[in-house]
Amino acid sequence: MSLFLSFFQEKTIEEKIQNAPDSAYEIGVFIGSMLPFVLLVLLAYLIYRYNKNKNDKFS
């Protein structure tokens, strides 16, 4: 189901880019599509760093 939704989203992004008023809109769509992945990677790194520092205190 999630794969279907992501496939559907790709088409809407392509349509948005084709119907964009200028090139700045394309940059915004790109940033908006990459932002969730960047936030997840940042969250994973922060959790890793927190747990690493927590374990170092007990060593």
Distance bins in CASP14 RR format, pairs under 12 A and 6 or more apart:
PFRMAT RR
TARGET T0000
AUTHOR 0000-0000-0000
RMODE 2
METHOD distances of the structure
MODEL  1
1 7 0 0 0 0 0 1 0 0 0 0 0
1 8 0 0 0 0 0 1 0 0 0 0 0
2 8 0 0 0 0 0 1 0 0 0 0 0
2 9 0 0 0 0 0 1 0 0 0 0 0
3 9 0 0 0 0 0 1 0 0 0 0 0
3 10 0 0 0 0 0 1 0 0 0 0 0
4 10 0 0 0 0 0 1 0 0 0 0 0
4 11 0 0 0 0 0 1 0 0 0 0 0
5 11 0 0 0 0 0 1 0 0 0 0 0
5 12 0 0 0 0 0 1 0 0 0 0 0
6 12 0 0 0 0 0 1 0 0 0 0 0
6 13 0 0 0 0 0 1 0 0 0 0 0
6 33 0 0 0 0 0 1 0 0 0 0 0
6 36 0 0 0 0 0 1 0 0 0 0 0
7 13 0 0 0 0 0 1 0 0 0 0 0
7 14 0 0 0 0 0 1 0 0 0 0 0
8 14 0 0 0 0 0 1 0 0 0 0 0
8 15 0 0 0 0 0 1 0 0 0 0 0
9 15 0 0 0 0 0 1 0 0 0 0 0
9 16 0 0 0 0 0 1 0 0 0 0 0
9 29 0 0 0 0 0 1 0 0 0 0 0
9 32 0 0 0 0 0 1 0 0 0 0 0
9 33 0 0 0 0 1 0 0 0 0 0 0
9 36 0 0 0 0 0 1 0 0 0 0 0
10 16 0 0 0 0 0 1 0 0 0 0 0
10 17 0 0 0 0 0 1 0 0 0 0 0
10 29 0 0 0 0 0 1 0 0 0 0 0
10 33 0 0 0 0 1 0 0 0 0 0 0
11 17 0 0 0 0 0 1 0 0 0 0 0
11 18 0 0 0 0 0 1 0 0 0 0 0
12 18 0 0 0 0 0 1 0 0 0 0 0
12 19 0 0 0 0 0 1 0 0 0 0 0
12 29 0 0 0 0 1 0 0 0 0 0 0
12 33 0 0 0 0 0 1 0 0 0 0 0
13 19 0 0 0 0 0 1 0 0 0 0 0
13 20 0 0 0 0 0 1 0 0 0 0 0
13 25 0 0 0 0 0 1 0 0 0 0 0
13 26 0 0 0 0 1 0 0 0 0 0 0
13 28 0 0 0 0 0 1 0 0 0 0 0
13 29 1 0 1 0 0 0 0 0 0 0 0
13 30 0 0 0 0 1 0 0 0 0 0 0
13 31 0 0 0 0 0 1 0 0 0 0 0
13 32 0 0 0 0 1 0 0 0 0 0 0
13 33 1 0 0 1 0 0 0 0 0 0 0
13 34 0 0 0 0 0 1 0 0 0 0 0
14 20 0 0 0 0 0 1 0 0 0 0 0
14 26 0 0 0 0 0 1 0 0 0 0 0
14 29 0 0 0 0 1 0 0 0 0 0 0
14 30 0 0 0 0 0 1 0 0 0 0 0
14 33 0 0 0 0 0 1 0 0 0 0 0
15 29 0 0 0 0 0 1 0 0 0 0 0
16 25 1 0 0 1 0 0 0 0 0 0 0
16 26 0 0 0 0 1 0 0 0 0 0 0
16 28 0 0 0 0 1 0 0 0 0 0 0
16 29 1 0 1 0 0 0 0 0 0 0 0
16 30 0 0 0 0 0 1 0 0 0 0 0
16 32 0 0 0 0 0 1 0 0 0 0 0
16 33 0 0 0 0 0 1 0 0 0 0 0
17 23 0 0 0 0 1 0 0 0 0 0 0
17 24 0 0 0 0 0 1 0 0 0 0 0
17 25 1 0 0 1 0 0 0 0 0 0 0
17 26 1 0 1 0 0 0 0 0 0 0 0
17 27 0 0 0 0 0 1 0 0 0 0 0
17 28 0 0 0 0 1 0 0 0 0 0 0
17 29 1 0 0 1 0 0 0 0 0 0 0
17 30 0 0 0 0 1 0 0 0 0 0 0
17 33 0 0 0 0 0 1 0 0 0 0 0
18 25 0 0 0 0 0 1 0 0 0 0 0
18 26 0 0 0 0 1 0 0 0 0 0 0
18 29 0 0 0 0 0 1 0 0 0 0 0
19 25 0 0 0 0 1 0 0 0 0 0 0
19 26 0 0 0 0 0 1 0 0 0 0 0
19 29 0 0 0 0 0 1 0 0 0 0 0
20 26 1 0 1 0 0 0 0 0 0 0 0
20 27 0 0 0 0 1 0 0 0 0 0 0
20 28 0 0 0 0 1 0 0 0 0 0 0
20 29 1 0 0 1 0 0 0 0 0 0 0
20 30 0 0 0 0 0 1 0 0 0 0 0
22 28 0 0 0 0 0 1 0 0 0 0 0
22 29 0 0 0 0 0 1 0 0 0 0 0
23 29 0 0 0 0 0 1 0 0 0 0 0
23 30 0 0 0 0 0 1 0 0 0 0 0
24 30 0 0 0 0 0 1 0 0 0 0 0
24 31 0 0 0 0 0 1 0 0 0 0 0
25 31 0 0 0 0 0 1 0 0 0 0 0
25 32 0 0 0 0 0 1 0 0 0 0 0
26 32 0 0 0 0 0 1 0 0 0 0 0
26 33 0 0 0 0 0 1 0 0 0 0 0
27 33 0 0 0 0 0 1 0 0 0 0 0
27 34 0 0 0 0 0 1 0 0 0 0 0
28 34 0 0 0 0 1 0 0 0 0 0 0
28 35 0 0 0 0 1 0 0 0 0 0 0
29 35 0 0 0 0 0 1 0 0 0 0 0
30 37 0 0 0 0 0 1 0 0 0 0 0
30 38 0 0 0 0 0 1 0 0 0 0 0
31 37 0 0 0 0 0 1 0 0 0 0 0
31 38 0 0 0 0 1 0 0 0 0 0 0
31 39 0 0 0 0 0 1 0 0 0 0 0
32 38 0 0 0 0 1 0 0 0 0 0 0
32 39 0 0 0 0 0 1 0 0 0 0 0
34 40 0 0 0 0 0 1 0 0 0 0 0
34 41 0 0 0 0 0 1 0 0 0 0 0
35 41 0 0 0 0 0 1 0 0 0 0 0
35 42 0 0 0 0 0 1 0 0 0 0 0
36 42 0 0 0 0 0 1 0 0 0 0 0
36 43 0 0 0 0 0 1 0 0 0 0 0
37 43 0 0 0 0 0 1 0 0 0 0 0
37 44 0 0 0 0 0 1 0 0 0 0 0
38 44 0 0 0 0 0 1 0 0 0 0 0
38 45 0 0 0 0 0 1 0 0 0 0 0
39 45 0 0 0 0 0 1 0 0 0 0 0
39 46 0 0 0 0 0 1 0 0 0 0 0
40 46 0 0 0 0 0 1 0 0 0 0 0
40 47 0 0 0 0 0 1 0 0 0 0 0
41 47 0 0 0 0 0 1 0 0 0 0 0
41 48 0 0 0 0 0 1 0 0 0 0 0
42 48 0 0 0 0 0 1 0 0 0 0 0
42 49 0 0 0 0 0 1 0 0 0 0 0
43 49 0 0 0 0 0 1 0 0 0 0 0
43 50 0 0 0 0 0 1 0 0 0 0 0
44 50 0 0 0 0 0 1 0 0 0 0 0
44 51 0 0 0 0 0 1 0 0 0 0 0
45 51 0 0 0 0 0 1 0 0 0 0 0
45 52 0 0 0 0 0 1 0 0 0 0 0
46 52 0 0 0 0 0 1 0 0 0 0 0
46 53 0 0 0 0 0 1 0 0 0 0 0
47 53 0 0 0 0 0 1 0 0 0 0 0
47 54 0 0 0 0 0 1 0 0 0 0 0
48 54 0 0 0 0 0 1 0 0 0 0 0
48 55 0 0 0 0 0 1 0 0 0 0 0
49 55 0 0 0 0 0 1 0 0 0 0 0
49 56 0 0 0 0 0 1 0 0 0 0 0
50 56 0 0 0 0 0 1 0 0 0 0 0
50 57 0 0 0 0 0 1 0 0 0 0 0
51 57 0 0 0 0 0 1 0 0 0 0 0
51 58 0 0 0 0 0 1 0 0 0 0 0
52 58 0 0 0 0 0 1 0 0 0 0 0
52 59 0 0 0 0 0 1 0 0 0 0 0
53 59 0 0 0 0 0 1 0 0 0 0 0
END
